[in-house]
Each structure stands twice: as C-alpha cells, then as structure tokens.
Amino acid sequence: MNPMPPITKNLLLINVAVFLFSAFSSVNLEGLFGLHFFMASHFSPYQFVSYMFLHASFTHLLFNMFALWMFGRVMEQVLGPKRFLILYMVCGIGAGLMQELAQYIYYTNSELSSYPAEALNGWLTVGASGAIYGILLSFGYTFPDQRLFIIPFPFPIKAKYLIAGYAAIEVFSLLGRAADNVAHMAHLGGMLFAWLLLVYWKKPRQPFQFRKPKKPTRSSTTRRTTRGGSEIDYNAQRKARQEEVDRILQKVRNHGYGSLTEEEKKKLFEASNE
C-alpha cells in the first residue's frame, strides 16, 4: 500500500487531536471556534476556518475521517499536496458560507428576526463535512466510472451514481426541512465549490507574464515566443502533455492509481502543479 500523502495524514491528525483535546478539556472550543450565525454576538470571521476542525461526536468524527482517508489520499495523489489543500479549505469555507446563507434566509422569514444578537448564539455549525463532501464530489468528477463497495449494498456502485445519490439525499432533506440537526446546505455548498474549483483548474490557461514592448526590427520576428519556442510549438507541446495526462487519468479510472508506473505518477504529479 502506498504511504499516506502528507496533507491527508496531517488533516487526520489535526482533527483527531482537536477532538481529543475537546473531549478531555474544560475549554468550550465549540463556543469559541464553531461557526456562529453572522448576526450572532459570538460570530467571528476566523470561525469559517476553525469550525472545520471541530466535531460534535465521535461518530461525526469517525465518518468524516474515514471518508477523508478513503477518498482524500487518492485525490491528493492526483492533484498534488498544494491543490488538494486548496480544495479542502475552499470547500470547507464555501460550505460555511452556504450554511450562513441558509440560516439568513430562515432568519428573515421567521420570528427570530426580532430576537437580540445574544439569542442567536445557539445556531452553531461544526465539522469537516462540507470539505469532505467536496472531496467526494472531486473523486466522482475525476473517476466517474470507478466502482465502489459501499455498506450496506452487496454490489459495487459507480462513483458518479454514488455522488449523485448523496447530492439528491441532501437536496431532499433540505427541501423537506428535516429536523435532524444536520447542515445539509453546508454539504451541498462543499460539493458546489469543489465543482467550481475543478472546472476552473481544468480550463487551459496561458502563463501570465509581464513583457516590455519591443520595437520591430528587420532582424526580429513579430511572432510571440514562449518558453524558448514559437507560440505554435508551445501550444503543440501543451496539447501533447494534456493528451498524455488524459491517458494516465483514464488508466487510473480503469485500473486504479496503483497500476501507474513511477514515470506516469511523476507526470501526473507535475501536471497537477502546473
């Protein structure tokens, strides 16, 4: 088995360490670092980050960390540590923003709008679920036909159908206003921000460079050069690299990450950091 990638491993350790400290300490971490409603008196902007590392119960922690271990290590190997950490944080913060939006809509359409700010401190969101749902979406987006065995189903399910099922459950729970103390809007927000980020990364972009204008001379060429070659040569090389990355990703989808050679893993890692 491949060693645990560094970002996934450190996220697991931090979440477990914070939970243990919270369980055996008299400090009210949730009150300080949980995400409060932005109109509550205990709200602070830093809570959009800190709330992701708190969990309400051992079961809450267990399910989130199991999903992080199962899908996060794969996505970190595909995206690289830097992009994977960006994905995790963006999805978690985005989930928090969407949860705040849902609470604000409920607030404006209820009698709570007449309550003082101190009375709103009971609205508290904790957990890495938004970031985890973003990782689930990114896995299904990258490996849509990968078959997974999920308890209690006795047969494998393609990742794209599994992720669609999770999303459908969250939508129906949200529309049904399920009184289950679960932040369904945060889960959907994590998936939404993951999709937006993956689409952004997938778009080809030319490297941005500041260049001083040069006066044309007889000995110079008017064709712009990039990285030591003509623009046409550069675009051809970029297309060839992208085709090679697509071939490697298709191999991962069909046979798993472990089927890659060391050279293919290196190419995939380099492409994720471009």
N, C-alpha and C positions, 0 to 999 in steps of 0.2 A: 504494500500500500504506500502511496506517495505521502511524504511528510505533510503535516498540516501547514498551509500557507500562513505567513506571518500576521496579516491583518485579521483573518478569520480567527486564528488562535488567540490573538490579543483581545479581540472583541469578546470572545467566550470567557476569557479570564477576568476581564473587567466587569462584565455583567454578573458573573458568579461571585466575585469578590464584593461588589456593591450589595448584592442580595444578602450575603452572609453578614456583612457589617450592619446592614439594616436590621437583620433578624436578631442579632445579639447586642445591639446598641440601644441606648435610650434616646438617641438623637432622632428627631422626626424628619427623616430625609424626604419623605413624600411631601410634607408641608413646605419644605424649603426648595426642593428641586423638581417636584412633579409639575406638570403643565397646568396652570390655573387658567380659567377663562380670562381673557384680556381685560375685561371690565371689573374683575375682582380686585380687591385691595392687595392680595398676596401675589399678584402676577408680576413676573419679571421676564424680560426678553431672553435671558440665558436659559430659561426653562425649555425653550424649543429644542435645545441640545441635551440638557441634563435629564429630561424625562425619559429619554430612550434607554437609560441605564438603570432604571428602577422597575421592579416588578411587584405586583400585588400579592402573589402567592408562589409557592414552589412549583405548582402545576403550570402557572403562567410562564415562569422562567424556563421550565423543562421543555415545553412545546416550542418556545421561541428559539432556544439554544439548539435543540435537535434539528430544527429546520435550518438554522444558520450553519451548523456542522454539515448537514446533508447537501445543501444547495450552495451555500456560501463558498465553500472551498473550491467547488467546481468553477463558479463564476469568477473567483479571484484568479484562478489559473488561466482562465480565458481572457479576462480583462486586464490582468496585471494588478499589483497591490494598489497603485495610485488611483486608478479608475474605480476599483472595487470600493475603496474607502469613500471616494466621492459619491458613488452610487448609494452606499449605505447611509451616509449623512444627509444627502439630498432627499432621499426617500423618507427618512425619519423626520426631517424638518418639514418637508412637504405634507406629510401625514398630520403633523401637528397643526399646520396652517389650515388644512381642510377640516380638522376637528373643531378648530376655533370658529370657522365659518358656519359649521352645522350648529354649534352652540349659539352663535349670534342670531341665526335665523329662528331658532326655537325661542331665544330670549325676547326678540322683538315681537313675537306672536303669542306671548304668554303674560301672565300677571307678574312674572319675575322682573319685568321692565320697571316696576315701581319699587323694587327692593333696593336697599343700600348696597354699596360695593362689598361690605363685610359679609353680607348674607350670601354672596356668590362664590365664596371660597370653597364651598362643598363640591363644585364642579372641578374635578381633578382627573387628569389623564396621565397614566404611566405605562411604560412597557416599550419594547423594541418591535412590537407587532407591525407597525407601519413600515419600518425598514425591512422587516422580514418578508412582508407581502411584496415589497418592491423587488427583493431578491427572487422570490418565487416567479414573479412576472418576467424578470430578466432571464431566468432559466427557461421558462416556456417560450419566450421570444427567440432565444438563441437555439434551443433544441426542441422544437415543437413536436417532433415525432419520436422523441426519446420515451421509451416505455418504462413506467414506474410501478412498483408494487406498493400499494397504499392500504394499510389496515382500515376497514375490515374486508376490503374487496379481495376475492381469491384469484383475481386475474389482473394482468398488467393494464395500465391506463396510459395513453399518450399524454405527454406533458401539457400540450395545448388544451386538451379537454379537461385535465385536472385544474389548470389555472382558470379556465372559463367557468368551471363549476364553482370554484372558490369565489370568483367575482360575482357570479349570479346569487350565491348564498348571501353575500354581503349586501347586494342591492336589495334583495327581497327583505332582508332583515331590517335594513334602513327604512325602506318604504313602509314596512309593517310596524315601524316604531317599536321594535322588540325591546321589552324591558328586561334586558339580560346583562346590563352594566358593561357592555362591550362597545368599544369605539369603532363602529362599523365604517363611519366616514373616514376615520384615520386609515383603516385598512385599504379602502378604495383610493384614498389620497396617495398612499405609498405606491400602489400599482400605477396610478396615473403619472406620477413624477418619474417612476422608473421607465415607463414607456416613452415619455417626452425626452428623457436623457439618452436613451438608447437610439432613438430616431435622430437626435442631434449628433451623436457620435458616428452614426452610420453615414451621414452625409459627407461626401468628399469635399475637403477644403484645401485650397492652396495655402501654403505658408505665407504669413503676412510679414513683409519686410519693408523697411524704410529705404528708399533709394533716392540719391541725388540725381536730378535730371542732367543728362549729358547732351551736349551739342553734337548733332550728327556730323561726321567727317567721312571723307572718302574711304578711309581705312577701317571704319567701324561698320557694324551691321545694325540695322534697325530692329532685328528680331530680338525680343527679350530673352535673356538667358537665365536659367535657374539651376543652381547646384552644379555648375560647371558644364552644362549642356544646353541645347536649344529647348524651347518650351515643348516642341513636338516630341523630342526624345524623352524629356522628363515625364510627359503625360503617358507616353508608351510604357515607360518603366513603372510608373504608378499603377497603370492598368494591369500590367503583368503581376505586380506584387499583390494587388487586390484579388486577382483570379487565383493566385496561389493560396491566399488566406481563405478564400471561399472554399477551395478544395479541401483544405485542412479542417475547416469547420464542418463540412459535410462528412468527413471521415469521423469526426468526433460524434456527430449526430448518429451515424450508422453503427459505430463500433465502440464508442466511449473514448474518454480522454486518454485512458491507459494504452490505447492502440497506437498512439503517436510515437514517432521516433524522436530522439533527442533534438535532431535538427528541426523537425516540424514544431516541436514545443518551443524552440528558440524563436522560430519565425513568428509563431502566434503571439509570443510574449512581446517581441519587438514591435509587431503591428499594433498591439493594444496600447503601446506607449508612444506612438507617433503623434 
